[in-house]
Amino acid sequence: MKTVRAVALIFVLSVLASSQPHLAQEAARTQAPFTLTITGNLKPGDSLHWDFANSSQTVRKAGEMIVLGVDKTNVSSHEITKKKQWDNFFGCQYDVRDSSGDPVRQIQSTRSFGSIIGSLTPGEKEPVLEPGESDVSSVRLDESLDLSQPGTYTIQAWAHAWDDPKSPIVRSNTLTLVVEPADASPPQ
């Protein structure tokens, strides 16, 4: 009986040892090749650049545009595509919830953008991010989500890790959006 157990144990150990490279490859594939960071704040005195160091909360008045900056950074050792074909809002999806934790209602946009991601012309290379490179884009959320009511909302961007809609999801930081009444006085 001890001999059978010993043979079985040796068999199991040999199978595990032979599968280690496979397990290492699986572990490497599960690490996302990029990070996402969102903010609703521009750098003080610089209306052209986003303040990603200040990315936990932003305040707007009801009826104002709600625009986010999205930073996608390649943290892998190889190039990756900047934007995925099936994602919307310029490469990401957005989970936006009200103070009760309920998803915010989508609305019909008053603007027509056509296709956000156009098709490549023959011979054109898909835009990529090199290792360590970042791509900053912006998205206006108030045109497609009902953020018209004063209150506190949470926003998180997400995208699939690879060009496979079944791949793991990469999530950004969570941004708190405070929408104040349109007639609210500025803080003193």
N, C-alpha and C positions, 0 to 999 in steps of 0.2 A: 504494500500500500504506500509506504514511504517512497519507493522507487517511482511509482506512478505520479505521485505529487511532485517529486523532484523533476521528473521529465516534463510535466505540465508547466511547472514554474519556469524551467529553462526555456520552454517553447514560448511562453508569454513574454519573458524578458527579451528573447531574440526578436520577436515580432515588434515589441516596443522600440528596441534599439534600431531596428531597420527602418522604422517609420519616423525616427527623429528628424531627418532632413525634411520630410513631408510636413511634420508638425511645425518646424521652424518656418517653412514657407507659408503655411497657413497663418501663423502668428504675424508674419511680416505683412501679409495681405490684409489683415484686419486693422492695421494701423492706417488711419486716414491720411491721404497725401496732402491735405490742406487744412487750414483753419479758417473760420469765419468770425469776423468781429463787426458788430453794427453800432452805430451811434446816430443820434439825432442832433448833435451839436457841432457847430462850426468852430474852428479855432478863433479865439478872441481876436478881433481886429483883422481877420482874414476870411472874407466871405467866400473864398474859392477852395478852401481846404478843410477837411473834416478833423475834428478833435477826438481821436480814438482813445486818448488817455481819459477822457471824460465820457464814458460810454455806459453809465448805469441809469441815468435819468435825463429826460428832456421835457420841457414845458412848452405848450402851445396854447393859443386861444382858440375857442371853437370857431370854425370857419377858416382858419389859417391853413396854408399848405403844410402837409406833414411829409417831410422828405427825410429819408435815412441815407446815411453813408454806409456802404458795405465793403469791407476789406477782406479779400480772399488771398491768403498767403500760402504758397507752395512750401510745405515742410518736408517734402520727400527728396530723394536724391536723383530724381528724373523729371523731365518736363511733364506737365499735365495740361489739359484743355482749360481755357479760361471759363467758358460757359458751356453748360450741357444743353443738348438739343431739346429735351423734354421739360426742362425747368422753365418757369416763367419768371417775371420780374427780374430779368437780366441775370439768370443763373441760379436763383434761389427761390425757395418757397418761403412763405411767412406764416407763422403761427401767431395770431393776434387775438388776445382775449380781454374781456372786460373785467371789472373788479370782482365779479362773481365767478370768474374762471370760465365763462362761456365764450365760445368763438364769436368774433365780431362778424356781423352780417355783411356779405358781399353786396356791392351795388353795381349797377350798370355804369360804366365809365362814360363821361360826356365827350371824351376825346377818342379819336380813332387812331391807333398806332399802326394797324396792320400787323404784320408778322414782326415780332421783336427780334427773333434770331433768323436772319435771312439765310438763304442757301449759298454755298460756296460756288464760285465760278470754276470751270475746269482748270486744273493746275494751281488753284489757290490753296494755300496751306491754312489749316485751322489754327486760330490764334492760341498760343500756349503761354504758360508761365514756366520759366526756368526755375530750378531749385533756389529757394530763398526769395524769389521775386513775388511781389504783391500786385494786385489789381484792385483799384478802388473805383466803385461805381456808385450811382445813387438811384433811388427809387422813390416815387411819390405814391404813398399808400392811400391818401385820402380820396383819390380818384376811383379806387376799386373797393375800398372797405369803408363802412359807415363809422367814421370816427368824429361825427358831428356833435355828439352829446358830451357835455362836460363830465369828467370822471377820470379814473386811473385805469390805464390799459397796460398790458405786458406784451412785448413783441420779441419774438425769437426767429431768426432766419435759420433755414436748414437746406441741405442739399445732399444728394447721394454721393458717397465717397468715390465711386467709379462710374464709368459709362455703362451702368447696368442698374435699372430701376429696382432691382432686388438687392443691391449692395447696401451695406450699413449706412446710416444717416449721420452726417456731421452737423452739429448744432452750434450756433453762435452763443455769445453771451445773451442774457435776458435784459432788455432795455425797458425801463418803466417810462411810459408816456403819460404825462399829466395834462389833460385838456381842461383849461379853465374856461369859465363863461366868457363870452365875447366882450362883455362890458366890465370885466374884472380890472381893477387898478393894478398897475405894476407894483411889485414889492419895493418897499423903501428901506 
